[in-house]
């Protein structure tokens, strides 16, 4: 099955050193959107960039892998 929609939650503006993610909240709004899209029949993936350690320079590779 191919990926129809890729939702990205970019890193927050507030800088936190790696390993200090305490108090961070998951992207609930995008989670709700992903659930609604899946119920409508779309294939959805969600990337929360900050806790997953994804940088902007990684996005082209990720898009190719998840095509």
Secondary structure, 3 states (H helix, E strand, C coil): CCCCEEEEECCCCCCCCCCCCCCCCCCHHHHHHHHHHHHCCCCEEEEEHHHHCCCHHHHHHHHHHCC
